[in-house]
């Protein structure tokens, strides 16, 4: 199959996956590990542990089933408490929740132990997705430990984060016995990195967007954009909802973060409308090719 045709078929498949279950439900994509991952979630970067607990609980109440944390964030225990609280109240089962955590490829003498500590801190029996948090000197050693964690049953799927080029990803593929399922990167309307997204589709790897609204300190740039505001007005939606809907229709997973319960509910309510092809094109033209962070 020619590359252009393969990309078209993949895009159609992902669109069908997004809309297959009807409106107002959290949708998912099947990873190359065989597990399903929700397409919209909640991120806990920059929250305190207590905030992570309460906000995770609020996100689950709002319908969110994907929760993102990391060893570096210091929110793993709070995330675990928030999820267990929701489970205890009968809002969800463990199987309905998808938890992601990450470990940096430096600073740990024993990566198997570091991953086990993540699992123990979250306290849910297993981690759905474990990521190499950033590129680093020990990325191969860490990835091999992650592969062992899958064999042990404490992690289900593997991925990487902050890998922005085909060359960087191929370096991981050169030593990975288990192909990454997900690449979590900075992606927003001003940095869309379509080249990596399209190449990853051919490899069966999904791109997940952190900072989907621009990230701490930059959200105003996105939410006050003239094109976004005009599209939001036409749909009677907020700017944030338009941007998150763009991520989902463009083939990204999105994990916005917030300490505000109203904003959390707003960010989860993106399944009852659809952007037109012209609106998607208009947002696509906002791409500047520049990231806010340099890690």
ZAPA-129305 format. One record per residue: x, y, z of N, C-alpha, C in turn; residue in three letters. Coordinates in steps of 0.02 Angstrom, whole numbers, padded with zeros to 5 digits, always signed. Layout:
N
XYZXYZXYZAla...
# end
This chain:
295
+00042-00060+00000+00000+00000+00000+00044+00062+00000Unk+00030+00110-00044+00069+00171-00048+00061+00211+00017Unk+00113+00251+00033+00114+00288+00096+00054+00335+00101Unk+00038+00372+00048-00018+00420+00050-00084+00384+00064Unk-00094+00326+00032-00155+00289+00043-00158+00261+00113Unk-00100+00238+00139-00098+00211+00206-00116+00264+00257Unk-00090+00325+00248-00106+00380+00294-00180+00396+00292Unk-00210+00395+00231-00281+00410+00224-00323+00357+00260Unk-00306+00293+00250-00344+00239+00282-00338+00244+00357Unk-00277+00259+00382-00266+00264+00454-00308+00321+00483Unk-00309+00378+00448-00347+00436+00472-00421+00419+00475Unk-00447+00385+00424-00517+00365+00424-00532+00318+00482Unk-00486+00271+00496-00496+00224+00551-00500+00260+00618Unk-00454+00308+00629-00453+00344+00692-00516+00386+00699Unk-00539+00418+00645-00600+00457+00648-00660+00412+00665Unk-00662+00354+00634-00716+00307+00649-00714+00285+00722Unk-00653+00275+00748-00646+00255+00818-00673+00309+00864Unk-00658+00373+00847-00679+00428+00889-00756+00432+00893Unk-00789+00422+00837-00861+00433+00835-00902+00369+00841Unk-00869+00311+00846-00904+00248+00842-00955+00237+00898Unk-00942+00264+00959-00984+00249+01016-01039+00301+01028Unk-01045+00351+00984-01096+00402+00994-01071+00461+01034Unk-01112+00513+01037-01091+00575+01069-01093+00569+01145Unk-01056+00617+01178-01056+00624+01250-01030+00563+01287Unk-00987+00524+01256-00953+00470+01290-00878+00479+01279Unk-00839+00458+01328-00767+00461+01320-00746+00408+01270Unk-00711+00427+01219-00691+00381+01166-00620+00356+01178Unk-00602+00304+01143-00536+00274+01153-00506+00252+01087Unk-00441+00239+01089-00405+00212+01032-00371+00148+01055Unk-00368+00098+01012-00335+00036+01029-00261+00043+01015Unk-00219+00033+01066-00147+00040+01060-00118-00023+01029Unk-00055-00018+01007-00023-00077+00977-00008-00132+01028Unk-00019-00117+01093-00012-00167+01146-00076-00208+01153Unk-00129-00186+01120-00193-00220+01125-00242-00189+01174Unk-00218-00142+01215-00261-00109+01264-00291-00045+01234Unk-00350-00026+01260-00383+00035+01238-00364+00093+01284Unk-00350+00151+01253-00332+00211+01290-00381+00267+01273Unk-00410+00300+01324-00454+00357+01310-00418+00412+01272Unk-00455+00447+01229-00426+00500+01188-00423+00567+01223Unk-00460+00575+01278-00458+00638+01315-00448+00622+01389Unk-00405+00661+01422-00390+00645+01491-00375+00707+01533Unk-00341+00694+01588-00326+00747+01636-00253+00742+01657Unk-00217+00799+01654-00146+00801+01672-00136+00833+01740Unk-00085+00810+01776-00075+00833+01845-00009+00870+01856Unk+00025+00888+01802+00088+00926+01808+00073+00993+01842Unk+00115+01011+01889+00114+01074+01927+00063+01075+01984Unk+00023+01022+01992-00023+01018+02049+00014+00993+02110Unk-00011+01011+02169+00015+00981+02230-00016+00912+02236Unk+00010+00872+02283-00017+00804+02291-00090+00807+02313Unk-00107+00854+02358-00176+00860+02380-00221+00883+02323Unk-00198+00931+02283-00237+00954+02225-00247+00897+02176Unk-00194+00856+02166-00200+00800+02120-00254+00752+02141Unk-00260+00740+02206-00313+00695+02231-00382+00724+02215Unk-00394+00785+02235-00460+00815+02226-00477+00825+02152Unk-00428+00848+02113-00441+00861+02042-00450+00796+02002Unk-00414+00744+02020-00424+00679+01988-00494+00655+02001Unk-00516+00661+02062-00584+00641+02081-00636+00681+02041Unk-00625+00747+02035-00672+00790+01998-00671+00772+01924Unk-00613+00756+01897-00608+00737+01827-00647+00672+01813Unk-00641+00625+01858-00678+00562+01850-00753+00574+01855Unk-00774+00617+01901-00845+00635+01907-00871+00667+01842Unk-00827+00704+01809-00846+00738+01747-00845+00692+01686Unk-00824+00630+01696-00824+00582+01642-00755+00563+01616Unk-00703+00593+01641-00635+00578+01619-00613+00510+01644Unk-00579+00473+01601-00555+00406+01619-00480+00397+01609Unk-00447+00449+01584-00374+00447+01574-00342+00497+01622Unk-00297+00474+01664-00263+00517+01713-00188+00511+01702Unk-00154+00569+01697-00082+00570+01684-00044+00597+01744Unk+00009+00561+01764+00052+00582+01818+00124+00564+01801Unk+00170+00573+01848+00240+00555+01838+00275+00554+01905Unk+00328+00515+01909+00367+00513+01971+00394+00583+01987Unk+00416+00619+01936+00444+00686+01944+00393+00736+01970Unk+00329+00727+01952+00277+00775+01972+00264+00774+02047Unk+00273+00716+02078+00256+00710+02149+00181+00705+02160Unk+00144+00683+02109+00071+00679+02114+00044+00608+02111Unk+00088+00559+02108+00065+00490+02100+00020+00467+02158Unk+00039+00482+02218-00001+00461+02276-00069+00496+02276Unk-00069+00561+02261-00132+00597+02258-00178+00570+02204Unk-00150+00556+02145-00189+00526+02091-00219+00460+02113Unk-00179+00419+02145-00204+00354+02169-00261+00362+02219Unk-00253+00409+02265-00306+00421+02315-00370+00445+02282Unk-00363+00491+02233-00422+00516+02199-00459+00461+02161Unk-00422+00417+02129-00453+00362+02092-00486+00313+02139Unk-00451+00295+02193-00480+00247+02241-00543+00275+02273Unk-00544+00340+02285-00604+00373+02312-00662+00365+02263Unk-00649+00377+02199-00701+00370+02148-00725+00297+02143Unk-00678+00250+02148-00696+00179+02145-00738+00160+02206Unk-00718+00185+02265-00755+00169+02327-00827+00195+02324Unk-00837+00251+02289-00904+00280+02284-00944+00250+02226Unk-00914+00203+02191-00950+00170+02137-00954+00210+02072Unk-00913+00262+02066-00914+00302+02004-00882+00265+01946Unk-00831+00226+01960-00795+00188+01909-00768+00124+01938Unk-00744+00080+01895-00705+00022+01917-00632+00034+01898Unk-00588-00004+01926-00517+00003+01908-00507-00007+01833Unk-00543-00054+01805-00535-00071+01734-00555-00014+01687Unk-00597+00031+01711-00621+00087+01670-00572+00145+01670Unk-00524+00145+01716-00476+00199+01722-00410+00181+01688Unk-00380+00229+01654-00316+00220+01620-00267+00270+01651Unk-00215+00244+01684-00167+00286+01720-00099+00283+01685Unk-00071+00342+01672-00004+00348+01643+00044+00376+01694Unk+00104+00348+01698+00157+00379+01738+00222+00379+01698Unk+00273+00411+01725+00336+00419+01688+00395+00418+01737Unk+00452+00397+01710+00515+00398+01748+00568+00431+01703Unk+00609+00474+01731+00663+00506+01693+00721+00457+01684Unk+00755+00459+01627+00810+00412+01613+00877+00435+01642Unk+00876+00457+01703+00936+00474+01742+00916+00481+01815Unk+00966+00475+01858+00954+00488+01929+00932+00428+01970Unk+00927+00369+01940+00905+00310+01977+00955+00253+01968Unk+00984+00227+02022+01031+00172+02016+00997+00107+01995Unk+00931+00102+02007+00894+00041+01991+00826+00061+01962Unk+00820+00055+01896+00758+00077+01863+00700+00029+01876Unk+00714-00035+01886+00661-00081+01904+00629-00060+01970Unk+00670-00040+02017+00645-00016+02081+00605+00049+02074Unk+00630+00094+02032+00596+00158+02021+00526+00147+01993Unk+00519+00101+01946+00454+00086+01917+00408+00054+01968Unk+00436+00008+02007+00396-00024+02061+00372+00028+02111Unk+00413+00077+02126+00393+00131+02172+00335+00171+02144Unk+00336+00183+02079+00280+00218+02046+00216+00179+02056Unk+00220+00114+02043+00161+00072+02049+00134+00070+02120Unk+00180+00066+02168+00161+00064+02238+00130+00131+02260Unk+00158+00186+02235+00133+00252+02253+00061+00263+02228Unk+00048+00241+02166-00019+00249+02138-00067+00201+02172Unk-00044+00141+02185-00082+00094+02227-00144+00064+02194Unk-00140+00051+02130-00198+00023+02095-00183-00047+02066Unk-00126-00074+02084-00109-00142+02061-00066-00144+01999Unk-00078-00098+01953-00037-00094+01892-00044-00024+01862Unk+00003-00006+01820+00002+00057+01783-00015+00041+01711Unk-00063+00077+01683-00085+00062+01615-00032+00080+01563Unk+00003+00136+01573+00053+00158+01524+00112+00189+01561Unk+00172+00165+01548+00233+00193+01577+00274+00223+01521Unk+00298+00285+01532+00336+00321+01481+00407+00336+01505Unk+00455+00336+01459+00519+00368+01469+00505+00443+01468Unk+00517+00478+01523+00492+00547+01530+00525+00595+01481Unk+00590+00586+01469+00627+00629+01422+00684+00589+01392Unk+00713+00616+01340+00773+00586+01313+00829+00593+01365Unk+00873+00544+01369+00926+00548+01418+00976+00491+01412Unk+01029+00495+01450+01085+00448+01444+01066+00376+01459Unk+01016+00366+01502+00997+00299+01522+00932+00275+01489Unk+00914+00305+01432+00849+00288+01403+00844+00214+01385Unk+00898+00184+01361+00896+00113+01343+00889+00070+01407Unk+00927+00087+01458+00923+00050+01521+00853+00055+01552Unk+00825+00115+01550+00758+00124+01577+00706+00087+01536Unk+00712+00091+01470+00662+00058+01428+00664-00018+01438Unk+00723-00046+01447+00729-00118+01460+00696-00136+01527Unk+00703-00092+01576+00670-00103+01641+00594-00099+01633Unk+00571-00053+01591+00499-00048+01577+00473-00111+01544Unk+00512-00139+01498+00492-00201+01466+00487-00258+01517Unk+00534-00259+01564+00530-00310+01617+00469-00299+01661Unk+00450-00236+01671+00391-00222+01713+00327-00247+01680Unk+00325-00249+01614+00268-00278+01579+00265-00353+01592Unk+00323-00385+01589+00327-00457+01603+00305-00473+01675Unk+00320-00426+01721+00301-00436+01791+00227-00422+01803Unk+00194-00389+01756+00123-00375+01763+00106-00310+01799Unk+00157-00268+01812+00143-00205+01848+00135-00146+01799Unk+00149-00157+01735+00139-00108+01683+00109-00144+01623Unk+00064-00110+01588+00031-00143+01531+00057-00120+01463Unk+00068-00055+01455+00090-00028+01390+00148+00020+01401Unk+00189+00028+01348+00250+00069+01353+00249+00126+01303Unk+00285+00180+01321+00291+00236+01275+00348+00281+01294Unk+00353+00337+01260+00407+00385+01271+00378+00455+01271Unk+00416+00503+01296+00392+00572+01300+00448+00619+01282Unk+00431+00673+01249+00479+00724+01228+00529+00698+01177Unk+00503+00661+01129+00541+00639+01070+00506+00669+01009Unk+00539+00717+00976+00504+00759+00928+00520+00746+00854Unk+00567+00702+00840+00584+00689+00771+00584+00614+00756Unk+00575+00598+00693+00578+00528+00671+00644+00497+00691Unk+00698+00535+00685+00764+00510+00702+00768+00491+00776Unk+00740+00533+00820+00742+00518+00892+00702+00455+00908Unk+00645+00448+00876+00602+00389+00890+00636+00326+00863Unk+00667+00331+00804+00700+00272+00776+00757+00248+00820Unk+00788+00294+00857+00840+00273+00903+00812+00226+00957Unk+00753+00242+00981+00720+00198+01030+00699+00132+00997Unk+00673+00136+00936+00652+00076+00902+00710+00029+00888Unk+00771+00056+00885+00829+00015+00871+00846-00034+00927Unk+00825-00017+00989+00840-00062+01045+00778-00089+01079Unk+00720-00063+01063+00658-00085+01096+00635-00152+01070Unk+00626-00200+01115+00597-00264+01095+00521-00257+01090Unk+00494-00211+01129+00422-00195+01127+00414-00124+01100Unk+00380-00117+01043+00372-00051+01013+00332-00005+01059Unk+00353+00058+01065+00312+00106+01103+00243+00112+01074Unk+00193+00121+01118+00124+00130+01096+00108+00204+01086Unk+00139+00246+01128+00120+00316+01133+00183+00359+01137Unk+00180+00418+01105+00231+00470+01116+00195+00531+01143Unk+00213+00550+01204+00181+00608+01235+00227+00669+01227Unk+00203+00718+01190+00243+00777+01174+00203+00841+01185Unk+00239+00897+01187+00207+00962+01185+00175+00971+01116Unk+00110+00979+01116+00074+00993+01053+00017+01041+01069Unk+00010+01092+01028-00044+01140+01035-00056+01173+00967Unk-00102+01220+00964-00120+01248+00898-00062+01284+00865Unk-00013+01306+00904+00045+01341+00875+00105+01294+00863Unk+00101+01233+00889+00153+01182+00875+00117+01116+00863Unk+00108+01099+00800+00067+01040+00783+00108+00979+00762Unk+00170+00989+00740+00216+00934+00724+00182+00879+00683Unk+00150+00899+00628+00113+00852+00587+00158+00799+00555Unk+00220+00816+00542+00266+00767+00511+00275+00707+00556Unk+00287+00719+00621+00295+00663+00667+00230+00625+00676Unk+00175+00662+00681+00109+00629+00689+00096+00582+00630Unk+00108+00605+00569+00093+00565+00510+00139+00504+00505Unk+00203+00514+00521+00249+00457+00520+00230+00406+00573Unk+00212+00429+00632+00193+00383+00686+00132+00342+00669Unk+00086+00371+00630+00027+00333+00608+00048+00272+00569Unk+00099+00279+00527+00122+00222+00487+00156+00169+00530Unk+00180+00189+00590+00213+00144+00636+00165+00116+00689Unk+00103+00138+00688+00055+00115+00738+00067+00145+00807Unk+00095+00206+00808+00109+00241+00871+00063+00302+00875Unk+00034+00314+00933-00012+00369+00943+00024+00428+00975Unk+00008+00489+00953+00037+00549+00984-00012+00577+01036Unk+00015+00591+01095-00025+00620+01149+00000+00691+01163Unk-00046+00738+01170-00028+00808+01178-00030+00829+01251Unk+00029+00846+01279+00027+00884+01341+00032+00958+01322Unk+00012+01002+01366+00004+01073+01349-00044+01082+01290Unk-00100+01046+01287-00144+01053+01229-00174+01122+01221Unk-00177+01159+01277-00203+01228+01275-00147+01279+01276Unk-00085+01256+01270-00027+01301+01269+00017+01296+01330Unk-00008+01267+01384+00034+01258+01443+00031+01317+01491Unk+00054+01305+01552+00054+01356+01603+00091+01418+01579Unk+00057+01477+01584+00088+01539+01563+00076+01557+01490Unk+00049+01511+01451+00039+01523+01380-00032+01510+01357Unk-00077+01492+01402-00145+01475+01381-00181+01535+01350Unk-00165+01595+01374-00199+01654+01347-00186+01663+01272Unk-00125+01644+01250-00109+01649+01179-00158+01607+01138Unk-00174+01547+01164-00219+01502+01128-00292+01522+01136Unk-00312+01536+01198-00383+01548+01213-00408+01615+01187Unk-00362+01662+01175-00382+01728+01150-00369+01736+01075Unk-00350+01681+01042-00338+01685+00970-00403+01702+00933Unk-00399+01747+00886-00459+01771+00851-00495+01715+00814Unk-00459+01673+00780-00491+01619+00742-00526+01570+00789Unk-00493+01554+00844-00522+01508+00893-00586+01538+00922Unk-00585+01601+00939-00643+01634+00969-00701+01637+00920Unk-00687+01648+00856-00740+01650+00806-00772+01582+00797Unk-00730+01530+00796-00756+01461+00789-00797+01443+00851Unk-00772+01463+00910-00807+01449+00972-00877+01481+00973Unk-00881+01543+00949-00945+01578+00947-00995+01542+00902Unk-00971+01518+00845-01016+01484+00798-01043+01419+00826Unk-01005+01386+00870-01027+01323+00900-01059+01332+00969Unk-01056+01393+00995-01079+01408+01063-01041+01365+01114Unk-00976+01363+01103-00930+01326+01147-00875+01374+01171Unk-00836+01352+01219-00780+01393+01242-00720+01382+01197Unk-00673+01429+01201-00611+01423+01161-00575+01358+01179Unk-00573+01342+01243-00538+01281+01265-00570+01219+01234Unk-00636+01217+01231-00670+01159+01202-00657+01153+01128Unk-00652+01209+01093-00637+01207+01022-00566+01179+01010Unk-00519+01203+01050-00449+01179+01042-00443+01105+01058Unk-00476+01083+01111-00472+01012+01129-00506+00969+01077Unk-00561+00994+01049-00594+00957+00996-00549+00952+00934Unk-00513+01005+00920-00465+01003+00864-00413+00949+00875Unk-00386+00944+00936-00336+00892+00951-00365+00823+00934Unk-00424+00809+00958-00454+00743+00949-00467+00727+00876Unk-00493+00776+00839-00507+00764+00767-00444+00762+00725Unk-00390+00793+00750-00326+00793+00714-00287+00728+00726Unk-00312+00686+00772-00279+00622+00784-00235+00620+00845Unk-00242+00669+00890-00203+00671+00951-00245+00649+01011Unk-00211+00622+01062-00241+00616+01129-00225+00681+01165Unk-00271+00707+01205-00260+00771+01239-00269+00763+01314Unk-00222+00792+01353-00226+00788+01426-00218+00858+01458Unk-00269+00900+01453-00265+00965+01485-00264+00957+01561Unk-00232+01005+01595-00231+01005+01667-00263+01067+01695Unk-00290+01063+01755-00319+01122+01788-00330+01105+01861Unk-00327+01157+01903-00344+01150+01974-00415+01176+01987Unk-00449+01196+01934-00516+01226+01939-00568+01175+01917Unk-00614+01157+01963-00663+01105+01949-00707+01123+01890Unk-00725+01186+01883-00768+01207+01828-00731+01199+01761Unk-00667+01216+01761-00627+01207+01700-00618+01134+01682Unk-00610+01093+01734-00604+01021+01722-00666+00994+01688Unk-00725+01014+01714-00788+00992+01683-00794+01017+01612Unk-00774+01079+01602-00776+01109+01535-00732+01070+01486Unk-00672+01053+01508-00625+01018+01465-00647+00947+01447Unk-00690+00918+01488-00715+00851+01474-00775+00851+01428Unk-00806+00909+01419-00868+00913+01380-00854+00931+01307Unk-00823+00885+01271-00803+00899+01202-00829+00848+01152Unk-00880+00810+01172-00902+00755+01129-00969+00767+01096Unk-01000+00825+01105-01067+00837+01078-01067+00884+01018Unk-01008+00894+00988-01005+00935+00927-00945+00913+00885Unk-00943+00937+00824-00889+00918+00778-00867+00979+00738Unk-00802+00988+00730-00776+01042+00689-00780+01022+00615Unk-00794+01070+00573-00798+01057+00502-00728+01052+00472Unk-00724+01028+00411-00659+01024+00377-00628+01093+00369Unk-00669+01143+00355-00643+01211+00347-00617+01238+00414Unk-00652+01222+00468-00629+01244+00534-00564+01209+00554Unk-00559+01145+00539-00497+01109+00553-00439+01138+00513Unk-00452+01156+00450-00401+01186+00408-00380+01254+00436Unk-00428+01292+00457-00413+01359+00484-00369+01354+00546Unk-00384+01307+00590-00343+01297+00650-00274+01270+00631Unk-00273+01226+00581-00209+01199+00558-00162+01253+00534Unk-00190+01307+00507-00149+01362+00480-00119+01406+00535Unk-00136+01393+00598-00108+01431+00654-00039+01406+00674Unk-00019+01349+00647+00045+01318+00666+00104+01363+00650Unk+00146+01376+00700+00207+01415+00691+00269+01371+00690Unk+00261+01308+00712+00318+01263+00715+00364+01276+00775Unk+00341+01315+00823+00383+01331+00881+00352+01306+00946Unk+00393+01273+00987+00371+01249+01053+00385+01303+01105Unk+00352+01296+01162+00365+01341+01218+00422+01315+01261Unk+00428+01250+01268+00479+01220+01311+00538+01196+01268Unk+00594+01181+01301+00653+01157+01264+00678+01090+01290Unk+00638+01054+01331+00660+00988+01352+00637+00936+01302Unk
# end
